[in-house]
Amino acid sequence: MTFLTKIYLDTQKNIEQLNEVLIVYNFLHKDMVIDLCEDIGLKKDKKMYNLVSIFDLEEFLKEKTPKIIITFEDMDFSNYNIENKLVEFNFPITKYDKLKLKKFLEKI
């Protein structure tokens, strides 16, 4: 457990340095999605991420190329070829769920 706590703390430090993150939502209310983002360590006031509806995802991907795409809902992304950038969170979110972001944080 001590080992996981150390990894968690290292991950938390690196999350604060993330940029080019896309959060995709479908049915959840925007305010709830923003709260969930804060639960995993992303701060809206620091412009750490873009919040986009699944219906606007294709247009967004034409304009920008995010490094990480996060969702809190079960959605089909098979038409977008983004599986290598996708991180899906399920409820309830625990503090160790942040470890899902670890592979993207190794480059920071």
C-alpha positions in Angstrom: 0.0 0.0 0.0 2.9 2.4 0.7 4.2 1.7 -2.8 0.8 2.7 -4.3 0.7 5.8 -2.2 4.1 6.9 -3.5 3.0 6.3 -7.1 -0.2 8.1 -6.4 1.7 11.2 -5.1 4.1 11.2 -8.0 1.2 10.9 -10.4 -0.6 13.8 -8.7 2.4 16.1 -9.1 2.6 15.3 -12.9 -1.2 15.7 -13.4 -0.7 19.4 -12.5 1.6 19.7 -15.5 -0.8 18.2 -18.1 -1.9 20.1 -21.1 -3.8 19.2 -24.3 -6.4 17.1 -22.5 -9.8 16.6 -24.0 -12.8 15.6 -21.8 -15.7 14.1 -23.8 -19.1 13.9 -22.3 -22.5 12.7 -23.5 -25.3 12.5 -20.9 -23.6 14.0 -17.8 -24.2 17.6 -17.0 -21.2 19.9 -17.6 -20.9 20.9 -14.0 -20.8 17.3 -12.9 -18.1 16.6 -15.5 -16.1 19.5 -14.2 -16.4 18.2 -10.7 -15.2 14.8 -11.8 -12.2 16.4 -13.5 -11.3 18.0 -10.3 -11.6 14.6 -8.6 -8.8 13.3 -10.8 -6.7 16.4 -10.4 -7.5 18.5 -13.4 -8.2 22.1 -12.5 -10.5 24.1 -14.9 -9.2 27.5 -13.8 -5.7 26.5 -15.1 -7.1 25.7 -18.6 -5.8 22.1 -18.3 -8.5 20.6 -20.5 -11.1 21.2 -23.2 -14.7 20.0 -22.5 -16.4 18.7 -25.6 -19.7 16.9 -26.2 -19.6 13.6 -28.1 -21.6 15.3 -30.8 -18.9 17.9 -31.4 -16.0 15.5 -31.1 -15.4 15.0 -34.8 -15.2 18.7 -35.4 -12.9 19.2 -32.5 -10.5 16.5 -33.7 -10.3 18.1 -37.1 -9.0 21.3 -35.5 -6.8 20.0 -32.6 -4.9 16.9 -31.6 -5.2 16.3 -27.9 -2.6 14.1 -26.1 -5.2 12.5 -23.8 -8.9 11.9 -24.2 -10.8 11.3 -21.0 -14.4 10.2 -20.5 -16.5 9.4 -17.5 -19.2 7.6 -19.5 -19.4 4.5 -21.6 -19.2 5.6 -25.2 -18.3 4.1 -28.6 -15.1 5.8 -30.0 -14.4 3.1 -32.6 -15.0 5.6 -35.5 -12.4 8.0 -34.2 -9.2 6.0 -34.0 -8.2 7.4 -30.6 -7.9 4.2 -28.6 -4.2 4.9 -27.8 -5.1 8.2 -26.2 -8.3 7.2 -24.5 -8.7 6.9 -20.7 -12.1 5.9 -19.3 -13.1 6.4 -15.7 -15.9 4.6 -14.0 -17.9 5.5 -10.9 -17.0 5.8 -8.1 -13.7 7.5 -8.8 -11.1 6.6 -6.2 -7.8 8.4 -5.7 -6.0 5.5 -7.3 -7.9 5.9 -10.5 -5.4 8.6 -11.3 -3.0 5.9 -12.0 -4.8 5.3 -15.3 -3.1 8.5 -16.4 0.4 7.3 -15.5 1.3 6.1 -19.0 0.6 9.6 -20.4 2.5 11.3 -17.5 5.8 9.4 -18.1 6.8 11.9 -20.8 6.5 14.9 -18.4 
